[in-house]
Amino acid sequence: MGPLVPEVIGNELNFVVALFVGIAFGFVLEQAGFSTSKKLVGLFYGYDFTVLRVFFTGGVTAIIGVVALNHFGLIDISLVYVNPTFLWSALVGGVIMGLGFVIGGYCPGTSVCAAAIGKIDAMYFVGGSFIGVLLFAEGYPLFEGLYKAANWGNIKIFEPLGMSQSLFAFLLVAMAVGAFWVVTMIETKVNGKPNPELNSKPLYVGLTAVALLIGLSAFAMPDRKEAFLAQANNASGESTVDVKIMTSDELAFRLIDNDQDLQLFDFRNQKDFNTLSLPKSVHYTLENIFEKDAHKFLTLKHAKNVFISDDEVLAEKAVSLAIKLGYRDIYVLRGGLNQFKSDILNFRMPEGAIARSEKDTYRFRSEACKIIPQLIEENRLKQSAGGEKKAKKRVLGGC
Protein backbone atom coordinates (compact mmCIF):
# COMPACT_ATOMS: atom_id res chain seq x y z
CA MET A 1 0.00 0.00 0.00
CA GLY A 2 1.08 3.60 -0.42
CA PRO A 3 2.23 5.79 2.46
CA LEU A 4 -0.68 6.83 4.65
CA VAL A 5 0.76 10.25 5.37
CA PRO A 6 3.76 10.85 3.05
CA GLU A 7 6.73 12.64 4.66
CA VAL A 8 5.03 12.44 8.09
CA ILE A 9 4.89 8.69 8.63
CA GLY A 10 8.11 7.05 7.43
CA ASN A 11 8.23 3.88 5.35
CA GLU A 12 9.12 1.69 8.33
CA LEU A 13 6.32 3.00 10.56
CA ASN A 14 3.97 2.91 7.59
CA PHE A 15 4.39 -0.87 7.34
CA VAL A 16 3.55 -1.21 11.04
CA VAL A 17 0.43 0.92 10.61
CA ALA A 18 -0.48 -1.08 7.49
CA LEU A 19 -0.25 -4.30 9.51
CA PHE A 20 -2.77 -3.05 12.06
CA VAL A 21 -5.02 -1.67 9.31
CA GLY A 22 -4.94 -5.10 7.65
CA ILE A 23 -5.83 -6.82 10.92
CA ALA A 24 -8.73 -4.40 11.44
CA PHE A 25 -9.91 -4.98 7.85
CA GLY A 26 -9.87 -8.76 8.34
CA PHE A 27 -11.75 -8.40 11.63
CA VAL A 28 -14.46 -6.30 9.98
CA LEU A 29 -14.75 -8.80 7.12
CA GLU A 30 -15.18 -11.69 9.54
CA GLN A 31 -17.71 -9.83 11.71
CA ALA A 32 -19.70 -8.90 8.59
CA GLY A 33 -19.96 -12.61 7.75
CA PHE A 34 -17.64 -12.46 4.75
CA SER A 35 -15.75 -15.49 6.00
CA THR A 36 -18.82 -17.61 5.18
CA SER A 37 -19.11 -18.79 1.60
CA LYS A 38 -22.91 -19.11 1.88
CA LYS A 39 -23.27 -15.37 2.52
CA LEU A 40 -20.92 -14.51 -0.33
CA VAL A 41 -22.60 -16.65 -2.97
CA GLY A 42 -25.99 -15.41 -1.79
CA LEU A 43 -25.38 -12.50 -4.17
CA PHE A 44 -25.62 -14.87 -7.15
CA TYR A 45 -28.64 -16.83 -5.86
CA GLY A 46 -30.61 -13.82 -4.72
CA TYR A 47 -31.10 -14.57 -1.02
CA ASP A 48 -28.39 -12.29 0.46
CA PHE A 49 -27.04 -9.08 -1.12
CA THR A 50 -24.71 -8.04 1.71
CA VAL A 51 -21.74 -8.15 -0.67
CA LEU A 52 -23.39 -5.72 -3.10
CA ARG A 53 -24.33 -3.34 -0.29
CA VAL A 54 -20.82 -3.38 1.19
CA PHE A 55 -19.03 -2.81 -2.12
CA PHE A 56 -21.43 -0.08 -3.23
CA THR A 57 -21.08 1.62 0.17
CA GLY A 58 -17.28 1.38 -0.09
CA GLY A 59 -17.33 2.87 -3.59
CA VAL A 60 -19.63 5.73 -2.61
CA THR A 61 -17.58 6.51 0.52
CA ALA A 62 -14.34 6.46 -1.48
CA ILE A 63 -15.48 8.75 -4.29
CA ILE A 64 -17.19 11.31 -2.02
CA GLY A 65 -14.18 11.21 0.29
CA VAL A 66 -11.74 11.82 -2.57
CA VAL A 67 -13.90 14.68 -3.92
CA ALA A 68 -14.00 16.29 -0.46
CA LEU A 69 -10.28 15.83 0.27
CA ASN A 70 -9.38 17.22 -3.16
CA HIS A 71 -11.72 20.19 -2.73
CA PHE A 72 -10.16 21.18 0.60
CA GLY A 73 -6.61 20.61 -0.66
CA LEU A 74 -5.88 17.64 1.62
CA ILE A 75 -4.91 15.30 -1.21
CA ASP A 76 -2.87 15.82 -4.38
CA ILE A 77 -4.77 13.93 -7.08
CA SER A 78 -1.83 14.28 -9.48
CA LEU A 79 0.21 11.98 -7.21
CA VAL A 80 -2.48 9.32 -6.79
CA TYR A 81 -1.75 6.31 -8.98
CA VAL A 82 -4.56 5.17 -11.27
CA ASN A 83 -4.17 1.61 -12.52
CA PRO A 84 -3.94 1.45 -16.33
CA THR A 85 -6.94 -0.07 -18.09
CA PHE A 86 -6.28 -2.99 -20.45
CA LEU A 87 -9.76 -3.67 -21.79
CA TRP A 88 -9.61 -7.29 -22.92
CA SER A 89 -7.57 -8.61 -20.02
CA ALA A 90 -10.00 -6.81 -17.67
CA LEU A 91 -13.00 -8.48 -19.33
CA VAL A 92 -11.44 -11.94 -19.40
CA GLY A 93 -10.11 -11.55 -15.87
CA GLY A 94 -13.54 -10.39 -14.70
CA VAL A 95 -15.19 -13.50 -16.13
CA ILE A 96 -12.60 -15.78 -14.47
CA MET A 97 -12.96 -13.88 -11.18
CA GLY A 98 -16.76 -14.14 -11.30
CA LEU A 99 -16.73 -17.86 -12.04
CA GLY A 100 -14.22 -18.46 -9.27
CA PHE A 101 -16.35 -16.42 -6.89
CA VAL A 102 -19.60 -18.30 -7.54
CA ILE A 103 -17.98 -21.76 -7.71
CA GLY A 104 -15.54 -21.40 -4.80
CA GLY A 105 -17.66 -19.08 -2.67
CA TYR A 106 -14.83 -16.62 -2.00
CA CYS A 107 -12.87 -13.78 -3.53
CA PRO A 108 -9.11 -13.50 -2.85
CA GLY A 109 -9.50 -11.23 0.19
CA THR A 110 -12.34 -13.09 1.90
CA SER A 111 -10.66 -16.47 1.25
CA VAL A 112 -7.61 -15.41 3.27
CA CYS A 113 -9.90 -14.12 6.03
CA ALA A 114 -11.82 -17.40 6.15
CA ALA A 115 -8.64 -19.51 5.98
CA ALA A 116 -7.24 -17.57 8.93
CA ILE A 117 -10.12 -18.72 11.15
CA GLY A 118 -9.77 -22.34 10.04
CA LYS A 119 -12.24 -22.77 7.15
CA ILE A 120 -11.05 -25.82 5.17
CA ASP A 121 -12.78 -24.82 1.90
CA ALA A 122 -11.11 -21.41 2.09
CA MET A 123 -7.71 -23.06 2.48
CA TYR A 124 -8.32 -25.02 -0.73
CA PHE A 125 -9.39 -21.76 -2.41
CA VAL A 126 -6.17 -19.99 -1.31
CA GLY A 127 -4.13 -22.96 -2.56
CA GLY A 128 -5.91 -22.77 -5.92
CA SER A 129 -5.15 -19.04 -6.08
CA PHE A 130 -1.42 -19.72 -5.68
CA ILE A 131 -1.57 -22.34 -8.41
CA GLY A 132 -3.33 -19.86 -10.70
CA VAL A 133 -0.70 -17.21 -10.01
CA LEU A 134 2.07 -19.72 -10.75
CA LEU A 135 0.45 -20.85 -14.02
CA PHE A 136 -0.03 -17.24 -15.15
CA ALA A 137 3.55 -16.29 -14.30
CA GLU A 138 5.05 -19.31 -16.08
CA GLY A 139 2.76 -18.95 -19.09
CA TYR A 140 2.99 -15.15 -19.33
CA PRO A 141 4.70 -15.16 -22.76
CA LEU A 142 1.58 -16.91 -24.11
CA PHE A 143 -0.82 -14.49 -22.42
CA GLU A 144 1.14 -11.27 -22.92
CA GLY A 145 -0.62 -10.26 -26.15
CA LEU A 146 -4.05 -10.58 -24.56
CA TYR A 147 -2.88 -9.09 -21.27
CA LYS A 148 -1.68 -5.84 -22.91
CA ALA A 149 -4.35 -5.58 -25.61
CA ALA A 150 -6.51 -2.44 -25.87
CA ASN A 151 -4.49 -0.28 -23.50
CA TRP A 152 -6.68 2.68 -22.52
CA GLY A 153 -4.05 4.19 -20.22
CA ASN A 154 -4.55 5.64 -16.75
CA ILE A 155 -8.11 6.82 -17.29
CA LYS A 156 -10.80 7.57 -14.74
CA ILE A 157 -14.20 6.03 -15.45
CA PHE A 158 -16.01 9.38 -15.87
CA GLU A 159 -13.58 10.56 -18.56
CA PRO A 160 -14.63 8.18 -21.39
CA LEU A 161 -18.25 8.77 -20.35
CA GLY A 162 -17.79 12.48 -21.09
CA MET A 163 -19.07 13.75 -17.74
CA SER A 164 -17.66 15.65 -14.78
CA GLN A 165 -16.39 13.95 -11.66
CA SER A 166 -19.16 15.59 -9.59
CA LEU A 167 -21.91 14.29 -11.88
CA PHE A 168 -20.43 10.79 -11.88
CA ALA A 169 -20.20 10.83 -8.06
CA PHE A 170 -23.88 11.76 -7.77
CA LEU A 171 -24.97 9.17 -10.34
CA LEU A 172 -22.98 6.49 -8.51
CA VAL A 173 -24.75 7.36 -5.25
CA ALA A 174 -28.14 7.35 -7.01
CA MET A 175 -27.32 3.99 -8.62
CA ALA A 176 -26.30 2.56 -5.23
CA VAL A 177 -29.51 3.76 -3.58
CA GLY A 178 -31.62 2.32 -6.41
CA ALA A 179 -29.73 -0.98 -6.22
CA PHE A 180 -30.31 -1.18 -2.45
CA TRP A 181 -34.08 -0.85 -2.93
CA VAL A 182 -34.21 -3.37 -5.78
CA VAL A 183 -32.12 -6.06 -4.07
CA THR A 184 -34.15 -5.66 -0.88
CA MET A 185 -37.29 -6.51 -2.85
CA ILE A 186 -35.50 -9.48 -4.48
CA GLU A 187 -34.39 -10.78 -1.08
CA THR A 188 -37.94 -10.53 0.25
CA LYS A 189 -39.33 -12.46 -2.71
CA VAL A 190 -36.65 -15.20 -2.69
CA ASN A 191 -36.67 -15.71 1.09
CA GLY A 192 -40.43 -15.39 1.44
CA LYS A 193 -40.06 -12.82 4.22
CA PRO A 194 -38.53 -9.34 4.59
CA ASN A 195 -35.02 -8.85 5.90
CA PRO A 196 -35.48 -8.00 9.61
CA GLU A 197 -32.50 -5.63 9.51
CA LEU A 198 -34.09 -3.61 6.71
CA ASN A 199 -37.73 -3.97 7.66
CA SER A 200 -38.20 -0.37 8.82
CA LYS A 201 -39.40 1.51 5.75
CA PRO A 202 -39.14 5.00 7.32
CA LEU A 203 -35.54 4.25 8.27
CA TYR A 204 -34.76 3.08 4.75
CA VAL A 205 -36.40 6.20 3.28
CA GLY A 206 -34.42 8.39 5.66
CA LEU A 207 -31.14 6.70 4.77
CA THR A 208 -31.99 7.11 1.08
CA ALA A 209 -32.54 10.84 1.54
CA VAL A 210 -29.26 11.21 3.44
CA ALA A 211 -27.37 9.27 0.76
CA LEU A 212 -28.78 11.46 -2.03
CA LEU A 213 -27.87 14.61 -0.10
CA ILE A 214 -24.34 13.29 0.26
CA GLY A 215 -24.31 12.65 -3.49
CA LEU A 216 -25.50 16.19 -4.18
CA SER A 217 -22.66 17.52 -2.01
CA ALA A 218 -20.28 16.53 -4.82
CA PHE A 219 -21.66 19.46 -6.85
CA ALA A 220 -20.95 21.83 -3.95
CA MET A 221 -17.32 20.69 -3.90
CA PRO A 222 -15.98 21.30 -7.42
CA ASP A 223 -12.43 20.33 -8.25
CA ARG A 224 -10.39 22.85 -6.26
CA LYS A 225 -7.60 22.98 -8.82
CA GLU A 226 -9.91 23.58 -11.78
CA ALA A 227 -11.93 26.23 -9.91
CA PHE A 228 -8.85 28.19 -8.83
CA LEU A 229 -7.25 27.95 -12.27
CA ALA A 230 -10.45 29.20 -13.91
CA GLN A 231 -10.52 32.19 -11.54
CA ALA A 232 -6.86 32.96 -12.23
CA ASN A 233 -7.18 32.67 -16.01
CA ASN A 234 -10.38 34.74 -16.12
CA ALA A 235 -8.99 37.48 -13.87
CA SER A 236 -8.45 40.90 -15.42
CA GLY A 237 -5.03 42.45 -15.80
CA GLU A 238 -5.45 44.34 -12.53
CA SER A 239 -4.23 42.33 -9.55
CA THR A 240 -6.73 41.76 -6.75
CA VAL A 241 -3.97 41.15 -4.17
CA ASP A 242 -1.26 43.33 -2.71
CA VAL A 243 1.70 42.10 -4.76
CA LYS A 244 5.25 42.57 -3.49
CA ILE A 245 7.65 43.86 -6.11
CA MET A 246 11.33 43.14 -6.72
CA THR A 247 13.21 45.40 -9.11
CA SER A 248 15.61 44.25 -11.80
CA ASP A 249 18.50 45.87 -9.92
CA GLU A 250 17.74 44.03 -6.68
CA LEU A 251 17.39 40.70 -8.49
CA ALA A 252 20.68 41.26 -10.34
CA PHE A 253 22.44 42.12 -7.07
CA ARG A 254 21.10 38.96 -5.37
CA LEU A 255 22.21 36.81 -8.31
CA ILE A 256 25.71 38.29 -8.30
CA ASP A 257 25.87 37.95 -4.51
CA ASN A 258 24.78 34.28 -4.83
CA ASP A 259 21.93 34.79 -2.36
CA GLN A 260 21.22 31.31 -0.95
CA ASP A 261 17.66 32.29 0.03
CA LEU A 262 16.70 33.35 -3.50
CA GLN A 263 14.24 31.09 -5.37
CA LEU A 264 13.03 32.03 -8.87
CA PHE A 265 9.88 30.50 -10.37
CA ASP A 266 9.76 31.10 -14.12
CA PHE A 267 6.23 30.94 -15.60
CA ARG A 268 7.18 31.53 -19.23
CA ASN A 269 6.66 28.75 -21.76
CA GLN A 270 9.13 25.88 -21.83
CA LYS A 271 10.74 26.98 -25.10
CA ASP A 272 11.58 30.47 -23.81
CA PHE A 273 12.84 29.01 -20.53
CA ASN A 274 15.15 26.63 -22.37
CA THR A 275 16.47 29.52 -24.48
CA LEU A 276 17.19 31.77 -21.51
CA SER A 277 16.86 30.92 -17.84
CA LEU A 278 18.32 32.79 -14.91
CA PRO A 279 20.41 31.06 -12.23
CA LYS A 280 18.38 29.70 -9.30
CA SER A 281 15.29 29.52 -11.52
CA VAL A 282 12.98 26.56 -12.19
CA HIS A 283 10.31 26.29 -14.84
CA TYR A 284 6.77 26.31 -13.47
CA THR A 285 3.20 26.44 -14.75
CA LEU A 286 0.09 27.53 -12.87
CA GLU A 287 -0.81 23.85 -12.45
CA ASN A 288 2.54 23.15 -10.75
CA ILE A 289 1.63 25.45 -7.84
CA PHE A 290 -0.84 22.80 -6.62
CA GLU A 291 1.81 20.09 -6.43
CA LYS A 292 3.80 18.78 -3.48
CA ASP A 293 7.13 20.13 -4.78
CA ALA A 294 5.74 23.67 -4.84
CA HIS A 295 4.60 23.33 -1.24
CA LYS A 296 8.05 22.11 -0.22
CA PHE A 297 9.83 25.11 -1.77
CA LEU A 298 7.28 27.86 -1.10
CA THR A 299 7.15 27.06 2.63
CA LEU A 300 10.91 27.19 3.25
CA LYS A 301 11.79 29.61 6.03
CA HIS A 302 13.65 32.80 5.04
CA ALA A 303 13.27 31.98 1.32
CA LYS A 304 12.96 34.88 -1.11
CA ASN A 305 10.43 33.55 -3.64
CA VAL A 306 10.19 35.54 -6.88
CA PHE A 307 7.70 34.78 -9.68
CA ILE A 308 8.87 35.66 -13.19
CA SER A 309 7.11 35.93 -16.55
CA ASP A 310 7.70 37.94 -19.72
CA ASP A 311 5.75 40.80 -18.16
CA GLU A 312 4.00 41.13 -14.81
CA VAL A 313 0.57 39.82 -15.85
CA LEU A 314 1.11 36.04 -15.71
CA ALA A 315 3.37 36.32 -12.67
CA GLU A 316 0.70 38.29 -10.80
CA LYS A 317 -1.88 35.61 -11.67
CA ALA A 318 0.48 33.01 -10.27
CA VAL A 319 0.97 35.04 -7.08
CA SER A 320 -2.80 35.44 -6.68
CA LEU A 321 -3.21 31.68 -7.08
CA ALA A 322 -0.42 30.96 -4.59
CA ILE A 323 -1.96 33.30 -2.01
CA LYS A 324 -5.31 31.49 -2.33
CA LEU A 325 -3.46 28.28 -1.57
CA GLY A 326 -2.07 29.80 1.61
CA TYR A 327 1.43 30.83 0.54
CA ARG A 328 2.81 34.22 1.58
CA ASP A 329 5.80 36.53 1.03
CA ILE A 330 6.02 36.05 -2.74
CA TYR A 331 7.51 38.69 -5.03
CA VAL A 332 6.92 39.59 -8.67
CA LEU A 333 9.77 40.83 -10.86
CA ARG A 334 8.79 44.35 -11.89
CA GLY A 335 8.24 44.49 -15.63
CA GLY A 336 9.04 40.80 -15.94
CA LEU A 337 12.02 39.37 -17.76
CA ASN A 338 11.50 41.87 -20.59
CA GLN A 339 12.32 44.71 -18.19
CA PHE A 340 15.24 42.71 -16.72
CA LYS A 341 16.72 42.29 -20.19
CA SER A 342 16.34 46.00 -20.89
CA ASP A 343 17.72 47.17 -17.52
CA ILE A 344 20.47 44.59 -17.00
CA LEU A 345 21.29 42.15 -19.80
CA ASN A 346 21.09 44.66 -22.65
CA PHE A 347 22.10 47.73 -20.66
CA ARG A 348 23.78 50.57 -22.54
CA MET A 349 25.11 53.64 -20.78
CA PRO A 350 22.92 56.58 -21.83
CA GLU A 351 24.56 59.41 -23.68
CA GLY A 352 24.66 62.92 -22.36
CA ALA A 353 24.54 64.23 -18.84
CA ILE A 354 23.64 61.79 -16.04
CA ALA A 355 22.00 62.87 -12.82
CA ARG A 356 24.04 62.26 -9.68
CA SER A 357 21.24 60.10 -8.23
CA GLU A 358 21.51 57.76 -11.24
CA LYS A 359 25.29 57.39 -11.42
CA ASP A 360 25.53 54.55 -8.91
CA THR A 361 22.63 52.69 -10.56
CA TYR A 362 24.16 52.95 -14.01
CA ARG A 363 27.60 51.97 -12.69
CA PHE A 364 26.10 48.83 -11.14
CA ARG A 365 24.19 47.96 -14.31
CA SER A 366 27.28 48.38 -16.48
CA GLU A 367 29.04 45.76 -14.31
CA ALA A 368 25.98 43.51 -13.97
CA CYS A 369 25.46 43.30 -17.74
CA LYS A 370 28.89 41.62 -17.93
CA ILE A 371 28.56 39.30 -14.92
CA ILE A 372 24.95 38.08 -15.25
CA PRO A 373 25.41 36.58 -18.78
CA GLN A 374 28.40 34.62 -17.44
CA LEU A 375 26.26 33.29 -14.58
CA ILE A 376 23.51 32.35 -17.05
CA GLU A 377 25.99 30.42 -19.20
CA GLU A 378 27.45 28.63 -16.15
CA ASN A 379 23.93 27.72 -15.06
CA ARG A 380 23.11 26.38 -18.54
CA LEU A 381 26.20 24.16 -18.56
CA LYS A 382 25.42 22.96 -15.05
CA GLN A 383 21.86 22.03 -16.01
CA SER A 384 23.06 20.23 -19.15
CA ALA A 385 25.52 18.17 -17.08
CA GLY A 386 22.91 17.44 -14.41
CA GLY A 387 20.50 15.74 -16.79
CA GLU A 388 16.73 15.80 -16.63
CA LYS A 389 14.80 16.96 -13.61
CA LYS A 390 13.87 14.15 -11.27
CA ALA A 391 10.25 13.12 -11.73
CA LYS A 392 7.83 13.38 -8.84
CA LYS A 393 6.99 10.07 -7.24
CA ARG A 394 3.38 8.96 -7.40
CA VAL A 395 1.78 7.07 -4.56
CA LEU A 396 1.10 3.44 -5.40
CA GLY A 397 -1.48 1.42 -3.56
CA GLY A 398 -4.58 -0.69 -3.80
CA CYS A 399 -5.47 -4.29 -3.12
Protein Blocks (a to p, Z undefined) as FASTA:
>chain_A
ZZfbghklcfklmmmmmmmmmmmmmmmmmmnopmpfklmmmmmnopacklmmmmmmmmmm
mmmmmmmmmmnopacfklpccddddfklmmmmmmmmmmmmmmnopafklmmmmmmnopak
lmmmmmmmmmmmmmmmmmmmmmmmmmmgoiebjadfklmnopafklmmmmmmmmmmmmmm
mmmmmmmmmnopacfklmpmklmmmmmmmmmmmmmmmmmmccfklmmmmmmmmpcfbdcb
dcddddfklmmmmmmnopakbccddfbdfklmmmpccehiacddfklmmpmklmmmmmpg
hiacddddfblmlmmmmmmmmmmnopahiacdehijmlmmmmmmmgccdehjddfklmmm
mmmmmmmmmmmmmmmmmmmmmmmmnopadddddddedZZ
